[in-house]
Amino acid sequence: MRVSRSRRSYVNRVTPLASLMPSNAAIRRRGAAITAAAIADDDTANEPVARQPNHRSLGDYLLARQLLNVQEHAAAVPLLERSLAPQAGERGLPSLEFVRAAHLSLVSALVEGERYADAARVLAALEQVPEQGNGHRAVHREWQRRIEFFASYPAP
């Protein structure tokens, strides 16, 4: 199949950022070698993105999303927390949508880890983010109901 010139230039513009992060297949191959402690202490996994000026938060967020894709919720939590709390002098996540997505990913990971009080705290912080529309508020209410349900659900 022949790819048009405009399609190639689009792929060439998008590919560099994608090539900086490990692929899902690479993370799956490492499997059990990925632990929450190893990821939280290892800054080399997201180093290609984080090395760019003001991109530490973005690197942490992207690596956390990769970990969530392979069901490593506990390993993703510290990275998501770090992405939402940039160091002094850093820009943080690049847009409000990234901030919302990072909050919701963190809520999801905390619920998976049965840390319901922490998930409710993060959800409350998300509700304070400016420019929330009705759709966003509906998603927040849905997550609040999930947290309340799972928190009240009897343990097996």
FIFIMI-548891 format. One line per field, with one value per atom (N, C-alpha, C, O): residue in one letter; x, y, z; atom name. Coordinates in Angstrom, 1 decimal. Atoms other than C-alpha are relative to their C-alpha. Layout:
aa: (A | ...) $
c1: (X | ...) $
c2: (Y | ...) $
c3: (Z | ...) $
at: (CA | ...) $
//
This chain:
aa: (M | M | M | M | R | R | R | R | V | V | V | V | S | S | S | S | R | R | R | R | S | S | S | S | R | R | R | R | R | R | R | R | S | S | S | S | Y | Y | Y | Y | V | V | V | V | N | N | N | N | R | R | R | R | V | V | V | V | T | T | T | T | P | P | P | P | L | L | L | L | A | A | A | A | S | S | S | S | L | L | L | L | M | M | M | M | P | P | P | P | S | S | S | S | N | N | N | N | A | A | A | A | A | A | A | A | I | I | I | I | R | R | R | R | R | R | R | R | R | R | R | R | G | G | G | G | A | A | A | A | A | A | A | A | I | I | I | I | T | T | T | T | A | A | A | A | A | A | A | A | A | A | A | A | I | I | I | I | A | A | A | A | D | D | D | D | D | D | D | D | D | D | D | D | T | T | T | T | A | A | A | A | N | N | N | N | E | E | E | E | P | P | P | P | V | V | V | V | A | A | A | A | R | R | R | R | Q | Q | Q | Q | P | P | P | P | N | N | N | N | H | H | H | H | R | R | R | R | S | S | S | S | L | L | L | L | G | G | G | G | D | D | D | D | Y | Y | Y | Y | L | L | L | L | L | L | L | L | A | A | A | A | R | R | R | R | Q | Q | Q | Q | L | L | L | L | L | L | L | L | N | N | N | N | V | V | V | V | Q | Q | Q | Q | E | E | E | E | H | H | H | H | A | A | A | A | A | A | A | A | A | A | A | A | V | V | V | V | P | P | P | P | L | L | L | L | L | L | L | L | E | E | E | E | R | R | R | R | S | S | S | S | L | L | L | L | A | A | A | A | P | P | P | P | Q | Q | Q | Q | A | A | A | A | G | G | G | G | E | E | E | E | R | R | R | R | G | G | G | G | L | L | L | L | P | P | P | P | S | S | S | S | L | L | L | L | E | E | E | E | F | F | F | F | V | V | V | V | R | R | R | R | A | A | A | A | A | A | A | A | H | H | H | H | L | L | L | L | S | S | S | S | L | L | L | L | V | V | V | V | S | S | S | S | A | A | A | A | L | L | L | L | V | V | V | V | E | E | E | E | G | G | G | G | E | E | E | E | R | R | R | R | Y | Y | Y | Y | A | A | A | A | D | D | D | D | A | A | A | A | A | A | A | A | R | R | R | R | V | V | V | V | L | L | L | L | A | A | A | A | A | A | A | A | L | L | L | L | E | E | E | E | Q | Q | Q | Q | V | V | V | V | P | P | P | P | E | E | E | E | Q | Q | Q | Q | G | G | G | G | N | N | N | N | G | G | G | G | H | H | H | H | R | R | R | R | A | A | A | A | V | V | V | V | H | H | H | H | R | R | R | R | E | E | E | E | W | W | W | W | Q | Q | Q | Q | R | R | R | R | R | R | R | R | I | I | I | I | E | E | E | E | F | F | F | F | F | F | F | F | A | A | A | A | S | S | S | S | Y | Y | Y | Y | P | P | P | P | A | A | A | A | P | P | P | P) $
c1: (0.8 | 0.0 | 0.9 | 1.8 | -0.8 | 1.4 | -0.7 | -1.9 | 0.4 | 1.2 | 0.2 | 1.3 | -0.1 | 0.5 | 1.1 | 1.4 | -1.0 | 3.1 | -0.5 | 0.2 | 0.6 | 0.8 | -0.1 | 0.1 | 0.1 | 0.2 | 1.3 | 1.5 | -1.3 | 3.9 | 0.5 | 1.1 | -0.5 | 4.6 | -0.7 | -0.1 | 0.7 | 1.9 | 0.6 | 0.8 | -0.6 | 3.3 | 1.4 | 1.7 | -1.3 | 6.8 | -0.1 | 0.8 | 0.1 | 5.6 | -0.5 | -0.1 | 0.5 | 3.7 | 0.9 | 1.0 | -0.9 | 6.2 | 1.0 | 1.2 | -1.1 | 9.0 | -0.4 | 0.3 | 0.4 | 7.0 | -0.4 | 0.0 | 0.4 | 5.5 | 1.3 | 1.3 | -1.2 | 9.0 | 0.8 | 1.7 | -0.7 | 10.2 | -0.4 | 0.4 | 0.6 | 8.0 | 0.1 | 0.1 | 0.0 | 8.3 | -1.3 | -2.4 | 1.3 | 5.7 | -0.7 | -0.1 | 0.7 | 3.0 | 0.6 | 0.7 | -0.6 | 4.6 | 1.3 | 1.5 | -1.2 | 7.9 | -0.3 | 0.4 | 0.4 | 6.2 | -0.5 | -0.2 | 0.5 | 4.4 | 1.1 | 1.1 | -1.1 | 7.6 | 0.8 | 1.2 | -0.7 | 9.1 | -0.9 | -0.3 | 0.9 | 6.0 | 0.2 | 0.1 | -0.1 | 6.6 | 1.2 | 1.3 | -1.2 | 9.9 | -0.5 | 0.3 | 0.5 | 7.8 | -0.8 | -1.8 | 0.6 | 6.9 | -0.2 | 0.4 | 0.3 | 5.5 | 1.3 | 1.6 | -1.2 | 8.8 | 1.0 | 1.7 | -0.9 | 10.9 | -0.3 | 0.6 | 0.4 | 8.9 | 0.1 | 0.6 | 0.0 | 8.6 | 1.4 | 1.7 | -1.4 | 12.4 | 0.8 | 1.9 | -0.7 | 13.4 | -0.4 | -1.5 | 0.3 | 13.5 | 0.5 | 0.2 | -0.5 | 15.1 | -1.0 | -0.9 | 1.1 | 11.9 | -0.6 | -1.0 | 0.6 | 10.5 | 1.0 | 0.6 | -1.0 | 13.8 | 0.0 | 0.3 | 0.0 | 13.6 | -1.0 | -0.6 | 0.9 | 10.5 | 0.4 | 0.4 | -0.2 | 11.4 | 1.3 | 1.5 | -1.3 | 14.9 | -0.3 | 0.5 | 0.3 | 13.2 | -0.4 | -1.0 | 0.3 | 12.8 | -1.5 | -2.3 | 1.4 | 9.6 | -0.9 | -2.1 | 0.8 | 8.5 | 0.0 | -0.5 | 0.0 | 8.9 | -1.4 | -1.6 | 1.4 | 5.2 | -0.6 | -1.3 | 0.5 | 4.4 | 0.6 | -0.2 | -0.7 | 6.9 | -0.6 | -0.8 | 0.6 | 5.5 | -1.5 | -1.8 | 1.4 | 1.9 | 0.0 | -0.8 | 0.0 | 2.7 | 0.5 | -0.1 | -0.4 | 4.6 | -1.1 | -1.4 | 1.1 | 1.7 | -1.1 | -1.7 | 1.1 | -0.8 | 0.5 | -0.4 | -0.5 | 1.4 | -0.2 | -0.6 | 0.1 | 1.4 | -1.5 | -1.8 | 1.4 | -2.4 | -0.5 | -1.4 | 0.4 | -2.7 | 0.3 | -0.3 | -0.4 | -1.0 | -0.4 | 0.2 | 0.6 | -3.0 | 1.0 | 0.9 | -0.9 | -0.1 | -0.4 | 0.3 | 0.6 | -2.3 | 0.9 | 1.1 | -0.8 | -0.1 | 1.3 | 1.7 | -1.3 | 3.0 | -0.4 | 0.5 | 0.4 | 1.0 | -0.3 | -0.1 | 0.5 | -0.2 | 1.1 | 0.8 | -1.0 | 3.1 | 0.4 | 0.7 | -0.3 | 3.8 | -1.1 | -0.8 | 1.1 | 0.3 | 0.0 | -0.2 | -0.1 | 0.7 | 1.1 | 0.9 | -1.2 | 4.1 | -0.4 | 0.1 | 0.3 | 2.7 | -1.0 | -1.0 | 1.0 | -0.1 | 0.7 | 0.0 | -0.7 | 2.5 | 1.3 | 2.3 | -1.3 | 5.2 | 1.0 | 0.6 | -1.0 | 8.5 | 0.0 | -0.5 | -0.1 | 9.2 | 0.7 | 1.8 | -0.6 | 10.0 | -0.4 | 0.0 | 0.4 | 8.4 | -1.4 | -2.2 | 1.3 | 5.4 | -1.2 | -2.3 | 1.1 | 3.3 | -0.5 | 0.2 | 0.6 | 1.0 | -0.3 | -0.7 | 0.1 | 0.6 | -1.4 | -1.5 | 1.4 | -3.2 | -0.9 | -0.6 | 1.0 | -6.3 | -0.5 | -0.9 | 0.5 | -7.4 | 1.0 | 0.5 | -1.0 | -4.1 | -0.2 | -0.2 | 0.2 | -4.8 | -1.2 | -1.2 | 1.2 | -8.3 | 0.2 | -0.2 | -0.2 | -7.2 | 0.9 | 0.7 | -0.9 | -4.4 | -0.8 | -0.6 | 0.9 | -6.9 | -0.8 | -0.9 | 0.9 | -9.3 | 0.7 | 0.3 | -0.9 | -6.5 | 0.4 | 0.4 | -0.4 | -5.4 | -1.1 | -1.0 | 1.2 | -8.9 | -0.2 | -0.5 | 0.2 | -9.3 | 1.1 | 0.7 | -1.1 | -5.9 | -0.2 | 0.0 | 0.2 | -6.7 | -1.2 | -1.1 | 1.1 | -10.1 | 0.4 | 0.0 | -0.5 | -8.4 | 0.8 | 0.8 | -0.8 | -6.1 | -0.7 | -0.1 | 0.9 | -9.0 | 0.4 | 0.3 | -0.3 | -7.8 | -1.1 | -0.9 | 1.2 | -11.2 | 0.0 | -0.4 | -0.1 | -10.5 | 0.9 | 0.6 | -0.9 | -7.6 | -0.6 | -0.5 | 0.7 | -9.7 | -1.0 | -1.2 | 1.0 | -12.4 | 0.7 | 0.2 | -0.8 | -9.7 | 0.4 | 0.3 | -0.4 | -8.4 | -1.2 | -1.1 | 1.2 | -11.9 | -0.5 | -0.9 | 0.3 | -12.6 | 0.9 | 0.5 | -1.0 | -9.4 | -0.3 | -0.2 | 0.4 | -10.6 | -1.1 | -1.2 | 1.2 | -13.9 | 0.4 | -0.4 | -0.4 | -11.9 | 0.7 | 1.0 | -0.7 | -10.2 | -1.0 | -2.2 | 0.9 | -11.6 | -0.5 | 0.0 | 0.6 | -13.7 | -0.6 | -0.4 | 0.7 | -15.7 | -1.4 | -2.2 | 1.3 | -18.7 | -0.9 | -0.6 | 0.9 | -21.8 | 0.4 | 0.1 | -0.5 | -20.3 | 1.1 | 1.1 | -1.0 | -17.3 | -0.6 | -0.2 | 0.6 | -19.5 | -0.8 | -0.8 | 0.7 | -21.6 | 1.0 | 0.7 | -1.0 | -18.4 | 0.5 | 0.7 | -0.4 | -17.4 | -1.0 | -0.7 | 1.1 | -20.8 | 0.0 | -0.2 | -0.1 | -20.4 | 1.1 | 0.9 | -1.1 | -17.0 | -0.3 | 0.1 | 0.3 | -18.3 | -0.9 | -0.7 | 0.9 | -21.1 | 0.8 | 0.6 | -0.8 | -18.5 | 0.8 | 0.8 | -0.8 | -16.3 | -0.8 | -0.4 | 0.9 | -19.2 | -0.5 | -0.5 | 0.4 | -20.4 | 1.1 | 0.9 | -1.1 | -17.0 | 0.4 | 0.8 | -0.4 | -16.2 | -1.0 | -0.6 | 1.0 | -19.5 | -0.2 | -0.8 | 0.1 | -19.2 | 0.8 | 1.9 | -0.7 | -18.4 | 1.2 | 1.1 | -1.1 | -15.0 | -0.3 | -1.0 | 0.3 | -15.0 | 0.6 | 0.5) $
c2: (-1.2 | 0.0 | 1.2 | 1.4 | -1.3 | 3.4 | 1.0 | 1.3 | -1.0 | 6.1 | 1.3 | 1.6 | -1.3 | 9.6 | 0.8 | 0.5 | -0.9 | 12.3 | 0.7 | 0.8 | -0.7 | 14.2 | -1.0 | -0.6 | 1.0 | 11.0 | -0.3 | -0.4 | 0.2 | 10.3 | 1.1 | 0.9 | -1.1 | 13.8 | 0.0 | 0.4 | 0.1 | 13.4 | -1.0 | -0.8 | 1.1 | 10.1 | 0.4 | 0.1 | -0.4 | 11.6 | 1.1 | 1.1 | -1.0 | 14.5 | -0.7 | -0.3 | 0.6 | 12.2 | -1.1 | -1.3 | 1.1 | 9.3 | 0.3 | -0.5 | -0.2 | 11.0 | -0.1 | -0.7 | 0.1 | 11.4 | -1.5 | -1.9 | 1.4 | 7.9 | -0.9 | -1.9 | 0.8 | 6.4 | 0.2 | -0.6 | -0.3 | 7.9 | -0.9 | -1.2 | 0.8 | 5.7 | -1.5 | -1.9 | 1.4 | 1.9 | -0.5 | 0.0 | 0.5 | -0.1 | -0.9 | -1.3 | 0.9 | -2.1 | -1.4 | -2.0 | 1.3 | -5.2 | -0.1 | -1.2 | 0.0 | -4.3 | -0.1 | -0.8 | 0.0 | -3.7 | -1.4 | -1.9 | 1.3 | -7.0 | -1.0 | -1.9 | 0.9 | -8.8 | 0.0 | -1.0 | -0.1 | -7.5 | -0.6 | -1.0 | 0.6 | -8.7 | 0.2 | 1.4 | -0.1 | -9.4 | 0.8 | 1.2 | -0.8 | -7.5 | 1.5 | 2.2 | -1.3 | -4.3 | 0.0 | -0.7 | 0.0 | -3.6 | 1.5 | 2.4 | -1.4 | -0.4 | 0.6 | 1.8 | -0.6 | 0.1 | 0.3 | 1.3 | -0.2 | -0.4 | 1.2 | 2.0 | -1.1 | 2.1 | 1.3 | 2.3 | -1.3 | 4.7 | 0.4 | 1.7 | -0.4 | 4.6 | 0.1 | 0.7 | 0.1 | 4.2 | 1.2 | 1.1 | -1.1 | 7.5 | -0.2 | 0.6 | 0.2 | 5.9 | -0.4 | -0.2 | 0.4 | 4.5 | 1.1 | 0.9 | -1.2 | 7.9 | 1.0 | 2.2 | -1.0 | 9.6 | 0.6 | 1.8 | -0.7 | 10.2 | 1.2 | 2.2 | -1.1 | 12.4 | 1.0 | 2.2 | -0.8 | 13.7 | 0.9 | 1.9 | -0.7 | 14.8 | 1.3 | 2.3 | -1.2 | 17.4 | 1.1 | 0.8 | -1.0 | 20.8 | 0.0 | 0.0 | -0.1 | 21.0 | -1.2 | -1.0 | 1.1 | 17.5 | -1.2 | -2.3 | 1.0 | 15.5 | -0.5 | -1.7 | 0.4 | 15.5 | -0.8 | -1.8 | 0.8 | 14.4 | -1.4 | -2.3 | 1.3 | 11.6 | -0.9 | -2.1 | 0.9 | 10.3 | -0.4 | -1.5 | 0.3 | 10.6 | -1.1 | -2.1 | 0.9 | 8.7 | -1.4 | -2.4 | 1.3 | 5.9 | -0.6 | -1.8 | 0.5 | 5.6 | -0.6 | -1.6 | 0.5 | 5.2 | -1.3 | -2.2 | 1.3 | 2.4 | -1.1 | -2.2 | 0.9 | 0.7 | -0.4 | -1.5 | 0.3 | 1.0 | -0.9 | -1.7 | 0.9 | -0.6 | -1.5 | -2.3 | 1.4 | -3.7 | -0.4 | -1.3 | 0.3 | -3.8 | 0.1 | -0.7 | -0.3 | -2.5 | 1.2 | 2.2 | -1.1 | -0.2 | 0.6 | 1.8 | -0.4 | -0.1 | 0.7 | 1.7 | -0.6 | 0.8 | 1.4 | 2.3 | -1.2 | 3.6 | 1.1 | 2.3 | -1.0 | 5.4 | 1.0 | 2.2 | -1.0 | 7.0 | 0.9 | 2.1 | -0.8 | 8.2 | 1.0 | 2.2 | -0.9 | 9.7 | 1.1 | 2.3 | -1.0 | 11.4 | 1.1 | 2.3 | -0.9 | 12.8 | 0.9 | 2.1 | -0.8 | 14.0 | 1.1 | 2.2 | -1.0 | 16.0 | 1.0 | 2.0 | -0.9 | 17.6 | 0.3 | -0.2 | -0.3 | 19.1 | 0.7 | 1.4 | -0.6 | 20.2 | 1.5 | 2.0 | -1.4 | 23.8 | 0.4 | -0.2 | -0.5 | 25.6 | -0.8 | -0.4 | 0.7 | 23.0 | 0.4 | 0.9 | -0.5 | 23.6 | -0.9 | -0.4 | 0.9 | 20.5 | -0.6 | -0.5 | 0.6 | 18.7 | 1.1 | 2.2 | -1.0 | 20.5 | 0.7 | 1.8 | -0.6 | 21.1 | -0.5 | -1.4 | 0.3 | 21.0 | -1.4 | -2.1 | 1.3 | 17.8 | -1.1 | -2.1 | 0.9 | 16.1 | -0.1 | -1.2 | -0.1 | 17.2 | -0.8 | -1.6 | 0.7 | 15.8 | -1.5 | -2.3 | 1.4 | 12.5 | -0.6 | -1.8 | 0.5 | 12.1 | -0.2 | -1.2 | 0.2 | 12.7 | -1.3 | -2.1 | 1.2 | 10.1 | -1.3 | -2.3 | 1.2 | 7.6 | -0.3 | -1.5 | 0.2 | 8.1 | -0.6 | -1.5 | 0.5 | 7.6 | -1.5 | -2.3 | 1.4 | 4.4 | -0.9 | -2.0 | 0.9 | 3.0 | -0.1 | -1.2 | 0.1 | 3.8 | -0.9 | -1.7 | 0.9 | 2.1 | -1.5 | -2.3 | 1.4 | -1.0 | -0.5 | -1.7 | 0.4 | -1.0 | 0.1 | -0.1 | 0.0 | -0.7 | 1.1 | 0.9 | -1.2 | 2.7 | 1.0 | 2.1 | -0.8 | 4.3 | 1.4 | 2.3 | -1.4 | 7.2 | 0.9 | 2.0 | -0.7 | 8.2 | 0.4 | 1.5 | -0.2 | 7.9 | 1.1 | 2.0 | -1.0 | 10.1 | 1.4 | 2.4 | -1.2 | 12.7 | 0.5 | 1.7 | -0.4 | 12.8 | 0.5 | 1.5 | -0.5 | 13.1 | 1.3 | 2.2 | -1.3 | 16.0 | 1.1 | 2.2 | -1.0 | 17.7 | 0.2 | 1.3 | -0.1 | 17.0 | 1.0 | 1.7 | -0.9 | 18.8 | 1.4 | 2.3 | -1.4 | 21.9 | 0.6 | 1.7 | -0.4 | 22.0 | 1.0 | 0.6 | -1.0 | 25.1 | -0.6 | -1.6 | 0.2 | 25.0 | -1.5 | -2.1 | 1.3 | 21.8 | 0.2 | 1.0 | 0.0 | 21.2 | -1.0 | -1.7 | 0.9 | 19.3 | -1.5 | -2.3 | 1.3 | 16.2 | -0.4 | -1.6 | 0.3 | 16.4 | -0.3 | -1.2 | 0.2 | 16.7 | -1.3 | -1.9 | 1.3 | 13.7 | -1.1 | -2.1 | 1.1 | 11.6 | 0.0 | -1.1 | 0.0 | 12.8 | -0.7 | -1.4 | 0.6 | 11.8 | -1.5 | -2.3 | 1.4 | 8.4 | -0.7 | -1.7 | 0.6 | 7.8 | 0.1 | -0.8 | -0.1 | 9.0 | -1.2 | -1.8 | 1.1 | 6.4 | -1.3 | -2.2 | 1.2 | 3.7 | -0.2 | -1.2 | 0.0 | 4.6 | -0.4 | -1.2 | 0.3 | 4.6 | -1.5 | -2.1 | 1.4 | 1.2 | -0.9 | -1.8 | 0.9 | -0.5 | 0.1 | -0.9 | -0.2 | 1.0 | -0.7 | -1.2 | 0.7 | -0.4 | -1.5 | -2.2 | 1.4 | -3.7 | -0.9 | -0.7 | 0.8 | -6.5 | -0.8 | -1.3 | 0.7 | -8.1 | -1.5 | -2.0 | 1.5 | -11.8 | -0.8 | -2.0) $
c3: (0.0 | 0.0 | 0.0 | 0.8 | 0.1 | -1.0 | 1.0 | 0.9 | -0.9 | 1.7 | -0.6 | -1.1 | 0.5 | 0.6 | 0.7 | 1.9 | -0.6 | 1.2 | 1.3 | 2.3 | -1.2 | 3.6 | 1.2 | 2.3 | -1.1 | 5.6 | 0.6 | 1.8 | -0.5 | 5.9 | 0.8 | 1.9 | -0.8 | 7.1 | 1.3 | 2.4 | -1.2 | 9.7 | 0.9 | 2.1 | -0.8 | 10.9 | 0.5 | 1.6 | -0.4 | 11.0 | 1.1 | 2.0 | -1.1 | 13.2 | 1.3 | 2.4 | -1.2 | 15.6 | 0.6 | 1.8 | -0.5 | 15.8 | 1.0 | 1.9 | -1.0 | 17.7 | 1.4 | 2.2 | -1.4 | 20.9 | 0.3 | 1.4 | -0.3 | 20.6 | 0.1 | 0.9 | 0.0 | 20.0 | 1.3 | 1.6 | -1.3 | 23.3 | 1.1 | 2.0 | -1.0 | 25.4 | -0.3 | -1.5 | 0.3 | 25.8 | -0.5 | -0.1 | 0.5 | 23.9 | 1.0 | 1.9 | -0.8 | 25.5 | 0.0 | 1.0 | 0.1 | 24.2 | 0.8 | 1.5 | -0.8 | 25.8 | 1.5 | 2.2 | -1.4 | 29.1 | 0.4 | 1.4 | -0.3 | 28.9 | 0.1 | 0.9 | 0.0 | 28.1 | 1.3 | 1.8 | -1.3 | 31.3 | 1.1 | 2.2 | -0.9 | 33.1 | 1.5 | 1.9 | -1.5 | 36.8 | 0.4 | 1.6 | -0.4 | 36.7 | 0.3 | 1.0 | -0.3 | 36.9 | 1.3 | 1.4 | -1.3 | 40.5 | 0.3 | -0.3 | -0.4 | 42.1 | 0.5 | 0.2 | -0.5 | 44.0 | -1.1 | -1.1 | 1.1 | 40.9 | -0.8 | -1.2 | 0.9 | 38.8 | 0.8 | 0.2 | -0.8 | 41.6 | 0.2 | 0.2 | -0.2 | 42.2 | -1.3 | -1.2 | 1.2 | 38.6 | -0.9 | -1.5 | 0.8 | 36.7 | -1.5 | -2.3 | 1.4 | 33.6 | -1.0 | -2.2 | 0.9 | 32.2 | -0.8 | -1.9 | 0.7 | 31.4 | -0.3 | -0.7 | 0.3 | 30.9 | -1.3 | -1.4 | 1.3 | 27.2 | -0.1 | -0.7 | 0.0 | 27.7 | 1.1 | 0.9 | -1.1 | 31.1 | -0.2 | 0.4 | 0.3 | 29.8 | -0.7 | -0.6 | 0.7 | 27.7 | 1.0 | 2.0 | -1.0 | 29.5 | 0.3 | -0.6 | -0.5 | 31.6 | -0.4 | -0.6 | 0.4 | 30.6 | 1.0 | 0.7 | -1.0 | 33.8 | 0.3 | 0.3 | -0.2 | 34.5 | -1.1 | -0.9 | 1.1 | 31.0 | -0.1 | -0.4 | 0.0 | 31.1 | 1.0 | 0.7 | -1.1 | 34.4 | -0.4 | -0.2 | 0.4 | 33.0 | -1.1 | -1.0 | 1.1 | 29.8 | 0.4 | 0.0 | -0.5 | 31.6 | 0.8 | 0.8 | -0.9 | 34.1 | -0.9 | -0.6 | 0.9 | 31.2 | -0.7 | -0.8 | 0.5 | 29.7 | 1.1 | 0.7 | -1.1 | 33.1 | 0.2 | 0.5 | -0.2 | 33.4 | -1.1 | -0.9 | 1.1 | 30.0 | 0.2 | -0.4 | -0.3 | 31.3 | 1.4 | 2.0 | -1.3 | 34.6 | 1.1 | 2.1 | -1.1 | 36.8 | 0.7 | 0.7 | -0.7 | 38.8 | 1.1 | 1.3 | -1.1 | 41.9 | -0.5 | 0.2 | 0.5 | 39.8 | -0.6 | -0.6 | 0.6 | 38.1 | 1.0 | 0.7 | -0.9 | 41.2 | 0.4 | 0.3 | -0.3 | 42.3 | -1.2 | -1.0 | 1.2 | 38.7 | -0.2 | -0.6 | 0.2 | 38.4 | 1.1 | 0.8 | -1.1 | 41.8 | -0.3 | -0.1 | 0.3 | 40.7 | -1.2 | -1.3 | 1.2 | 37.3 | 0.4 | -0.3 | -0.5 | 39.2 | 0.9 | 1.3 | -0.9 | 41.5 | -0.5 | 0.0 | 0.6 | 39.4 | 1.0 | 1.9 | -0.9 | 41.0 | -0.2 | -1.2 | 0.1 | 41.6 | -1.3 | -1.6 | 1.2 | 38.4 | -1.3 | -2.4 | 1.1 | 36.2 | -0.4 | 0.4 | 0.5 | 34.0 | 0.3 | 0.4 | -0.2 | 34.8 | -1.3 | -2.3 | 1.2 | 32.4 | -1.0 | -0.6 | 1.0 | 29.1 | -0.2 | -0.8 | 0.2 | 29.1 | 1.1 | 1.9 | -0.9 | 31.2 | -0.2 | 0.7 | 0.3 | 29.4 | 0.6 | 1.1 | -0.6 | 30.5 | 1.5 | 2.1 | -1.5 | 34.1 | 0.4 | 1.3 | -0.3 | 34.0 | -0.2 | 0.6 | 0.3 | 32.4 | 1.1 | 1.5 | -1.1 | 35.0 | 1.3 | 2.0 | -1.3 | 37.9 | -0.2 | 0.8 | 0.1 | 36.5 | -0.1 | 0.4 | 0.0 | 35.8 | 1.4 | 1.8 | -1.4 | 39.4 | 0.8 | 1.6 | -0.7 | 40.7 | -0.3 | 0.5 | 0.5 | 38.6 | 0.7 | 1.1 | -0.6 | 39.8 | 1.5 | 2.0 | -1.5 | 43.5 | 0.3 | 1.2 | -0.2 | 43.2 | -0.2 | 0.5 | 0.2 | 41.7 | 1.1 | 1.4 | -1.1 | 44.6 | 1.4 | 2.4 | -1.2 | 47.1 | 1.0 | 2.2 | -0.9 | 48.4 | -0.3 | -0.9 | 0.3 | 48.4 | 0.6 | -0.1 | -0.5 | 50.7 | -0.8 | -1.0 | 0.8 | 48.6 | -1.3 | -1.9 | 1.3 | 45.4 | 0.2 | -0.7 | -0.3 | 47.0 | 0.1 | -0.3 | -0.1 | 47.9 | -1.3 | -1.6 | 1.3 | 44.4 | -0.9 | -1.6 | 0.7 | 43.0 | 0.4 | -0.4 | -0.6 | 45.3 | -0.6 | -0.9 | 0.6 | 44.0 | -1.5 | -2.0 | 1.4 | 40.4 | -0.2 | -1.1 | 0.1 | 41.1 | 0.1 | -0.2 | -0.2 | 42.0 | -1.3 | -1.3 | 1.3 | 38.5 | -0.7 | -0.8 | 0.7 | 36.6 | -1.3 | -1.9 | 1.3 | 33.5 | -0.2 | -1.2 | 0.1 | 34.3 | -0.6 | -0.1 | 0.6 | 32.1 | 0.6 | 1.5 | -0.5 | 32.7 | -0.2 | 0.7 | 0.3 | 31.1 | 1.0 | 1.5 | -0.9 | 33.4 | 1.4 | 2.1 | -1.3 | 36.5 | 0.0 | 1.1 | 0.0 | 35.4 | 0.2 | 0.9 | -0.1 | 35.1 | 1.5 | 2.1 | -1.4 | 38.6 | 0.9 | 1.8 | -0.8 | 40.1 | -0.2 | 0.7 | 0.2 | 38.4 | 0.7 | 1.3 | -0.8 | 39.9 | 1.5 | 2.2 | -1.4 | 43.3 | 0.4 | 1.4 | -0.3 | 43.1 | 0.0 | 0.8 | 0.0 | 42.2 | 1.2 | 1.8 | -1.2 | 45.1 | 1.2 | 2.0 | -1.1 | 47.5 | 0.0 | 1.0 | 0.1 | 46.2 | 0.4 | 1.3 | -0.3 | 46.4 | 1.4 | 2.0 | -1.4 | 49.8 | 0.9 | 2.0 | -0.9 | 51.2 | -0.3 | 0.4 | 0.4 | 49.4 | 1.0 | 1.3 | -0.9 | 51.9 | -0.6 | -1.7 | 0.5 | 51.5 | 0.1 | 0.9 | 0.0 | 50.6 | 1.1 | 1.2) $
at: (N | CA | C | O | N | CA | C | O | N | CA | C | O | N | CA | C | O | N | CA | C | O | N | CA | C | O | N | CA | C | O | N | CA | C | O | N | CA | C | O | N | CA | C | O | N | CA | C | O | N | CA | C | O | N | CA | C | O | N | CA | C | O | N | CA | C | O | N | CA | C | O | N | CA | C | O | N | CA | C | O | N | CA | C | O | N | CA | C | O | N | CA | C | O | N | CA | C | O | N | CA | C | O | N | CA | C | O | N | CA | C | O | N | CA | C | O | N | CA | C | O | N | CA | C | O | N | CA | C | O | N | CA | C | O | N | CA | C | O | N | CA | C | O | N | CA | C | O | N | CA | C | O | N | CA | C | O | N | CA | C | O | N | CA | C | O | N | CA | C | O | N | CA | C | O | N | CA | C | O | N | CA | C | O | N | CA | C | O | N | CA | C | O | N | CA | C | O | N | CA | C | O | N | CA | C | O | N | CA | C | O | N | CA | C | O | N | CA | C | O | N | CA | C | O | N | CA | C | O | N | CA | C | O | N | CA | C | O | N | CA | C | O | N | CA | C | O | N | CA | C | O | N | CA | C | O | N | CA | C | O | N | CA | C | O | N | CA | C | O | N | CA | C | O | N | CA | C | O | N | CA | C | O | N | CA | C | O | N | CA | C | O | N | CA | C | O | N | CA | C | O | N | CA | C | O | N | CA | C | O | N | CA | C | O | N | CA | C | O | N | CA | C | O | N | CA | C | O | N | CA | C | O | N | CA | C | O | N | CA | C | O | N | CA | C | O | N | CA | C | O | N | CA | C | O | N | CA | C | O | N | CA | C | O | N | CA | C | O | N | CA | C | O | N | CA | C | O | N | CA | C | O | N | CA | C | O | N | CA | C | O | N | CA | C | O | N | CA | C | O | N | CA | C | O | N | CA | C | O | N | CA | C | O | N | CA | C | O | N | CA | C | O | N | CA | C | O | N | CA | C | O | N | CA | C | O | N | CA | C | O | N | CA | C | O | N | CA | C | O | N | CA | C | O | N | CA | C | O | N | CA | C | O | N | CA | C | O | N | CA | C | O | N | CA | C | O | N | CA | C | O | N | CA | C | O | N | CA | C | O | N | CA | C | O | N | CA | C | O | N | CA | C | O | N | CA | C | O | N | CA | C | O | N | CA | C | O | N | CA | C | O | N | CA | C | O | N | CA | C | O | N | CA | C | O | N | CA | C | O | N | CA | C | O | N | CA | C | O | N | CA | C | O | N | CA | C | O | N | CA | C | O | N | CA | C | O | N | CA | C | O | N | CA | C | O | N | CA | C | O | N | CA | C | O | N | CA | C | O | N | CA | C | O | N | CA | C | O | N | CA | C | O | N | CA | C | O | N | CA | C | O | N | CA | C | O | N | CA | C | O | N | CA | C | O | N | CA | C | O | N | CA | C | O | N | CA | C | O | N | CA | C | O | N | CA | C | O | N | CA | C | O | N | CA | C | O | N | CA | C | O | N | CA | C | O | N | CA | C | O | N | CA | C | O | N | CA | C | O | N | CA | C | O | N | CA | C | O | N | CA | C | O | N | CA | C | O | N | CA | C | O) $
//
